[in-house]
């Protein structure tokens, strides 16, 4: 993709690593002879997905490539073994006796520590396959590389390191261009870098199917506020003077809040809007509260300043 800042970091070391000497290719065709080794024993080190399919199964032809894509994205934290049920009838009969519903395929079974951990049957969208894989990794004490990279990116943003954050989010998008959290994080990182043009390019490049995701909406709000705030920052001194002379100059205080936010002074920006709301909550059609909500979306709803300001706003609303 086009929005990589510097060099993307390699995926973090797997929380559940493949066994020593394991083949680099963690997607294999299995059979009855190798089932104990490839699935049961292997699952004691690395979670294993077993895809039961057949050449005549139409849904299998759609599902299997999706599973392969998800497993490749795990970078060795998961293994996939594909079993042709027609070529391995004796194995299938044994597994049916253990309770696997192999009378109707596709069926995907998750193995961990030599045991069946979970099953799903029938074709599933990629989002569901990802959730299934993530749940298996969580059971095994691990996570998908994208999960680790998201955490790294968010931590870097929180620490004021937007270049490192952009690298982490870009690394995710290189493999999953429809990850809304990564898109939102990348745009926030570009906003933090003051790169309005590239942030807008990133927004324009977001796949339509995820454009309304809350993470995307929050990033869009962050960019809008940056543009508004950059203009207001040029008048910070005069705006502060106007408020000092007339505390009820809500227009000046409102613009000052935008300037403070653009300067990274979130607490002060929130306090300015809360002060307007305290003095006149109906001013300019509830503009102060609406701008506060835009700030919350831009900062993230789990941001410390967001949570503190939200508590103050709630106290005013229900006083």
Steps between C-alpha positions, in 0.01 A plus 500: 500500500601865464483620859800333660706735713856372522542123506225282636600301805503121470225311679560447870633163615214250516351451846455137403794415275524214251696201624875487438583386150142555378465560129469861394186404311233464768225411251510132403286224351441234761392137496421216735860387536625841606200614705652417838823682417363789293199578719495335843870527584553828316211661691692451823735774379299705251122531458383305194203561274380194306301574185287203392413536131431305181560571129123505432423747783423844355505694831836339580655664195398840638578432865843337474680799339359725775630270773838485328515880490420528871757234592771668290425826679573321829868457393546159656281546804242271339527189286248383240458135402265431207330159494326368187217294650462286186864394512495434876173321569633283783629809684169676447308206650725504806450874546123472456502250787674768707214740425630700204203583270667400174184382327468846346801709399679734515593448862792666677623367833741681731747284694705607802697279737391190311130572549221648288454854631230629265316424175310690235304363207408652165637794305584808711607856415863593557412710804359191672804291407722766655296497820517121511878508457542777757291306753718192449819703543360664812424156643864408432625815671589682178361749252511579130796716395255774401373511859853548629573766238180687585605507864846622400355771278258624765773501763726699267226757439441529874875548552516776239686290242285535184766370258530173690120484520465554125753223435301255713164585344647491149644153564148377579352661190765343279336165577144601581381803309156481662607534863307806627701531822823518301359755255373714787832473681699590190291809436533608864877452473512716187290763675743494792782552248314799358484334158154615397544410133605140558234454768237606248648264240476218751137584571425504129662157462290324763287216358133611488382196699680625815466876444228536766689307770529697828882492481485657154245759609719590795805541276298711259396723789863530609600623154211747484590637842865531399405713200268719708753528780791591272309807386402592854859457629603809306267702723564333836633814662212722390243234591644462849492878541137518395401232752696676775317826432160336459454149646164480322659536157406143411600533137856587600514224760364250247771589247760495777397142582574402138840669518584330830402161361716553192789588730456171687356665812202269529409565862499877445295458181240291679486744793436788261199326348374384839518862619282610208252224576499597869428865419249445219425146392271614220756733340514473121265200491694294756827555312727453802364158586505391136862608466587313819350185349709557189808530722410175676467318166831643379689420820344156544237404752750324726734801508561628855408858415186382321386299802569783744323760285207266437453458875495878545253542215274231645510669841386826339227332297349313794559760771 
